[in-house]
Amino acid sequence: MFRRLFLLLGLRQAEENLGARGERLAAAHCRSAGARILARNWRHGRDELDLVLLEGAVVVFVEVKTRMTQVAGEGMRAVDRRKKAALRRAAAAWIRQAPRVLHHRFDVIEVMVCHEGPVRILHHRGEVLFGRRRP
């Protein structure tokens, strides 16, 4: 019984390390693309924003999904209805505390990490998450 518990805890630790690595890689990718990082792992209650960026005059709320294999599925598919609601709640809390946020969007950054070798970053814009905004 204890062995199984330790294995599960070890797996959880590995998942957290993988997620943190993906978030670091995504942050570096955004920084190199010219974005300014305003916050990482910003929490409001039980909701969390992985990255909050400033691209020009647009605040970008980013959900980072890190995978080691395609078997786990696309990271984009992991952003389900419940996760979208959590992102909206957290973003609304961020906007309430931040002065003069006129424009914002939601992005998902998928990071594919190999044990050794290349890292692939796929960047999806907010229209993929929530559909186009009405004028």
C-alpha positions in Angstrom: 0.0 0.0 0.0 2.7 2.5 0.9 4.7 1.6 -2.2 1.7 2.5 -4.4 1.3 5.8 -2.5 4.9 6.7 -3.0 4.7 5.8 -6.7 1.6 8.0 -7.1 3.3 10.8 -5.3 6.4 10.4 -7.5 4.2 10.5 -10.6 2.4 13.7 -9.3 5.8 15.3 -8.7 6.9 14.4 -12.2 3.7 15.9 -13.7 4.3 19.1 -11.7 7.9 19.3 -12.9 6.8 18.8 -16.5 4.1 21.5 -16.2 6.5 23.9 -14.6 9.1 23.2 -17.4 6.4 23.8 -20.0 5.4 27.1 -18.4 9.1 28.3 -18.3 9.5 27.4 -22.0 6.2 29.1 -22.9 7.3 32.2 -20.9 10.6 32.3 -22.7 8.9 31.9 -26.1 6.5 34.8 -25.4 9.4 37.0 -24.1 11.4 36.3 -27.2 8.4 37.3 -29.3 8.3 40.7 -27.6 5.7 40.1 -24.9 6.1 41.5 -21.4 5.3 39.0 -18.6 3.1 40.6 -16.0 2.5 37.5 -13.9 3.2 33.7 -13.7 0.9 31.3 -11.9 -1.4 34.1 -10.7 -4.1 32.8 -8.4 -7.5 34.0 -7.4 -9.1 31.6 -5.0 -9.0 28.2 -6.7 -8.5 29.6 -10.2 -5.1 30.2 -11.8 -3.7 32.0 -14.8 -0.5 30.3 -16.0 0.8 33.5 -17.7 -0.4 37.0 -18.0 1.3 38.9 -20.8 1.2 42.4 -22.2 1.5 42.5 -26.0 1.3 46.1 -27.0 -1.9 47.4 -25.5 -3.5 43.9 -25.2 -3.4 41.8 -22.0 -3.1 38.1 -22.8 -4.2 35.4 -20.4 -2.4 32.2 -21.3 -3.2 28.6 -20.4 -0.1 26.4 -20.9 -0.6 22.7 -21.7 2.5 20.6 -21.7 2.7 17.1 -23.1 5.4 14.5 -23.6 3.6 12.4 -26.2 0.8 12.8 -28.6 -0.9 9.9 -26.8 -2.1 12.3 -24.1 -4.0 14.2 -26.8 -3.8 17.8 -27.9 -3.4 20.3 -25.0 -6.1 22.4 -26.6 -8.7 19.6 -26.0 -7.9 19.7 -22.3 -9.3 23.2 -22.0 -12.9 22.1 -21.5 -16.0 24.0 -20.5 -15.0 23.9 -16.8 -11.5 25.1 -17.5 -12.8 27.9 -19.7 -15.1 29.1 -16.9 -12.2 29.1 -14.5 -10.1 31.1 -16.9 -12.9 33.6 -17.3 -13.3 34.0 -13.5 -9.6 34.4 -13.0 -9.2 36.9 -15.8 -12.2 38.9 -14.5 -10.5 39.1 -11.1 -7.2 40.2 -12.8 -9.0 42.9 -14.8 -10.8 44.2 -11.6 -7.5 44.8 -9.9 -5.6 46.2 -13.0 -6.2 49.7 -14.1 -7.0 50.5 -17.7 -7.2 47.1 -19.2 -9.0 48.0 -22.5 -8.3 44.9 -24.6 -7.6 41.3 -23.6 -7.6 37.9 -25.1 -7.1 34.3 -24.1 -4.4 32.1 -25.6 -3.5 28.4 -25.2 0.2 27.5 -25.7 0.8 23.9 -26.3 4.3 22.7 -25.4 5.6 19.3 -26.6 8.6 18.2 -24.6 10.9 15.3 -25.4 13.2 13.7 -22.9 16.1 14.5 -25.1 15.8 16.6 -28.2 13.6 19.3 -29.6 10.8 21.2 -28.0 7.8 22.1 -30.1 5.6 25.1 -29.2 2.3 25.5 -30.9 0.5 28.8 -30.2 -3.3 29.1 -30.6 -5.1 32.4 -30.5 -8.1 33.2 -28.4 -10.6 32.8 -31.2 -10.0 29.1 -30.9 -11.0 29.1 -27.2 -14.0 31.4 -27.1 -15.0 32.2 -30.7 -14.8 35.5 -32.4 -16.0 38.5 -30.4 -18.9 40.5 -31.6 -18.3 44.2 -32.4 
